[in-house]
Amino acid sequence: MRLMPAEALARYCDGQLARACGIVTVRQRPGTANGVMFMTLEDETGSVNVIVWQSVLERQRREALGSSLLSVYGVWQRQGDVKHLVAQRLVDVSNLLGELPTASRNFH
């Protein structure tokens, strides 16, 4: 699946295609964000901030809202110390967790 850990993504250049996977620890959909969802994925090396535009969210709502372990394919954006992955495709891989209990903090 060629997924990269958070520490490797931190060194990616702006505009580079990227793939990340992690446990979803936070989901946020602020009322002022015009339908955009912000997520945080965590793996054993750190965390990755993910932006899910409304068009992707409409197509992949189940994956965005129901996944405990999520793979995200998209474009890495980096401006100074601000880094995030802009999602183009979401893949629910929660089945890989087996019986491991997980929970995210969801803000609406």
Summary of the structure (lengths in Angstrom):
residues: 108
radius of gyration: 12.9
end to end distance: 31.1
largest distance: 39.1
contacts: 314
relative contact order: 0.25
helix: 21%
strand: 48%
